[in-house]
Every structure is written in C-alpha cells, then in structure tokens.
C-alpha cells in the first residue's frame, strides 16, 4: 500500500534539491528558523502488517496498536520515502511582479487539501513533541490517520480524516537534562514558524470566505437574470447556476492536535497570532483542539496565563492526561518544572473556559512510558467520536463523569 502524508516543516532539508529532498534533519532550515516548506511524503507499507496492527488488541485500550503502527510506518518511511515539496518562487528585486509573480507552496497545498475536503474529508493538523526525528514524525502522522479512519465496528459510519503533519527540529537525543532543555529552546524557536503557518491558514480561509460570498452574490444575480428572462423551471435555473461554477464551502472541519512538548510550541505560537490579529480575540480556525499529554504548566489555561486564549482558535478544547505518564513525571521532577497539565489535568478545572474539558486516560493506558497513548485503541476512538460531533457527556463517548467540576471525565478500564 502507498501512504501519503502532507507536511509543513521548518527543518533543514537533506540532499541537493530542496524541493525533492532525501529527508529532513534535526536542524532548522538554513533559510531561518521561521522558514517553512510545505509538501508530501509518500512511502510503501505492508498492507497485511498494517491491518494486523489496526486489529491488534492492547491491554486495556482494546483493538488498535497505534504506537506499534507508528514504528512500522517510520521504518517504511526510512526504507522507501519519496518527498516532494511544493515549489515556491519569490520575485527578484527590481523585477516587476507581473513578469515574475510570487508562488507560495502553502497556497498550493491548501488548494490540494481544499479539494480533498470537498470529497468529504476533515483535516487534522498534528504538532508532535520532544525527541522526534523526521521519519518518526511521518510515522506518527500516518499511524494516527490510519487509527482515526479505522472502520472499527462493522457498519459504523466513520468521518474520514486527513492528518497534516507540522514537524519541528529535535536534537534526537534522550539525555534528561541536556537535550530536554535544548528541545524546549527549539520548541520556542519553532513556535514562530507554527504561528506563521496558522496565519497563512487564517488568510486562506478569509480569502475563501470572501470568494464564497462573492460567488453567492453572483449566483443570486444569475437567478434574477434568468427569471427576468422568463426562465422559471427550477431545473433549468439550477443547471445554469451550476454552469456559473460558483464556489461553495465544503462543509468539512479543520482540527488541531498538539502532543507533549508540541503544546509548548502551540503556547508560544499563540503569541504570534496575538501579534498579527486585529482586536483582542484570536482567529477561530479549528473545530476541535486536542491537547494530548501536554508538557506545559497545569495552570497555563487560566486567566492571565500564556494559553488562556487557546479556546478562541477552536470551538472545543479537550485535554487528554495521564497521572502515570513517566515522561511527564521526569519533566516535572528532574527539570524543576511545575506540575504538568498532561499528568493530572488542570490545577483548577473550575477556572477553565466553558469550552474546555479534560479526560483522564489512566484507566486505559499501559506500558513503560505511557506518553504516546493518544494513537491507541479506545483513546483514538474517543478522539474520532469527538470529531464526529459527539459530546464528552454523551452516551456514544462512554466516558464516566469525574467530580467536582462539570468538565472532568475519565475512561472506564476495559478488558
């Protein structure tokens, strides 16, 4: 089977051709930390192996070994990846724009994704966390997409999802004090690029909305002219309007998931959005925002704190946390960090905005680190149900209510 992952990155390319690189490395782009490349990476995977991992039963989380699937896809990417970055061109100084127009790779990718969404797919942007190389990032995005699109029960209707990867440089080491602090610095540096990407998305959506509004005006004008000319049959009117090729909104949604230190990247990316957004509110671009195992302070969402406004970029915000998360326990105890949001959730759940809720995943997580659990079985399934519009207190989600705040939920331990 051929698997394709769309990506945006500020990593340095490896190989002589920046638009057809061999891979991306552990350093920032030579053109600057905020330089962005947009593209597609395609690789071959064993279809039978993928199906087996999607069906594999893990302790407590049920069918779907997303973490093993990440490893499999990462190895497949190492073995067979073909990368194509969207070409870009900027006019040379002194050359008229009309003679040498600007071509942006972001717009080309957004157009391809728009066509994908018009065929019925939602889009989910994934920002990965600490100590993740290029192939591991690709494998994670591909595995998460496969888990979200896994049919599960026979006859179950599944909203198809395209996962878009934003990958930032990591030094690829696991030395507790040195590489962690380095990656936090890299994460802060990468935040500018994430903020730029979000602003590009905001501008694209704004322009699309403008085109839709103009197309609607043109459609109404077409209808008025036809009726004035004596065309009254609705079928003829509809056919003429269709021939006018009016732009329509696809009706699909865009979502965001940040994992681990990817939430620290998101925290600082909000600063860029604030700097370039009119007024005091941030642009709403996403339907759901998922903060998975967030490696940020457990007070960061409260009033006056750095991520206070995260609810403004989406219609709902979900925190997935696990008190047994070994990676975050190390972050907490050996790095001198305050308690992590990804361990026990928010310090004061009652202080959160009404659009924010949290889910305790400890009942369905097992293993040594218990940190990358969002791609596994029941948790990936719960995210999929959220994408389909199921509320956290609804019967379809199957979460149990935790007290005392009304926004606290948890999984029930399975077999």
Protein Blocks (a to p, Z undefined) as FASTA:
>chain_A
ZZddddddfbdcedjblklcfbdcfbdcfkbjkbccdddddddddfklmmmmmmpccehk
lgaifklmmmmmmmmmmmmpccdddddddddehiafklmccddfklmmmmmmmmmmmnop
acddddddehiafklmmmmmmmmmmmmmpnkjghiacddddddddddddehiabfklmmm
mmmmmmmmmmmmmmmmmmmmmmmmmmmmmmmmmmmmmmmmmmmmmmmnopabfklmmmmm
mmnopacdehiacddddehjlmmmmmmmmmmmmmmcghjbdcdfbfbdcdehiabdfklm
pghiaklmmmmmpmbdcddddfklmklmmmmmmnopacdfklnopfblmlpcfkbccddf
klmggcjkommlmmgcjlmmmmmmmmnopafkbmklopacddfbfkbccddddZZ
